[in-house]
Amino acid sequence: MSQAFAVGAHVKYGGTGICRIDRIEEIPFPGQTAARACYVLKPLRNPAVEVSVPLDNPTLCGKIKPLLTKQEVDALLQQAKTAEPIPWIEDRKQRGQEFRRLIGTGDTETLLRLVHSILQHKARCSQTGKRISASDDNARRDAERLLDEEFAFSLGVSQEEAGKYIRAHLAEA
């Protein structure tokens, strides 16, 4: 495991969003004789849910990331202006699978690029009187929800204010 996190810390976990590390506990897994030490995460969005992440699983622990600072948020938004957009996949089914995969990573930079790409596609469609598909718009909303949640926490503002902040920066791009 590359980084240890303290109980009580707020972190980002993949596509789950912001979580609080509730505790570290030994959890028995079916088919295994010994219990495994796990982070027990509680998503802020749904504190009734618990996500167990085995400490001895580097892939799953690698999805736990520290939250961004305001300076890191601003730097990422600045980079988004010149970042290469996510290539548009014409096949709708393949595009949907790729969007779900990208959202599942929870990677902030990737989510920004995805939202930017979908917004650019939406603008191209509106120029020809068309609309984007519902699945593309849902992917945009899912990515924005994760970004809004993280940026709101990092900036100390509401999710609505964070969303406006992001869109204002992406509109400049």
PyMOL commands that set and color helices and strands:
alter all, ss='L'
color gray80, all
select helices_A, chain A and resi 14-16+58-61+70-80+92-105+108-127+134-155+159-172
alter helices_A, ss='H'
color red, helices_A
select strands_A, chain A and resi 10-13+17-27+36-43+51-54+64-66
alter strands_A, ss='S'
color yellow, strands_A
deselect
rebuild
show_as cartoon
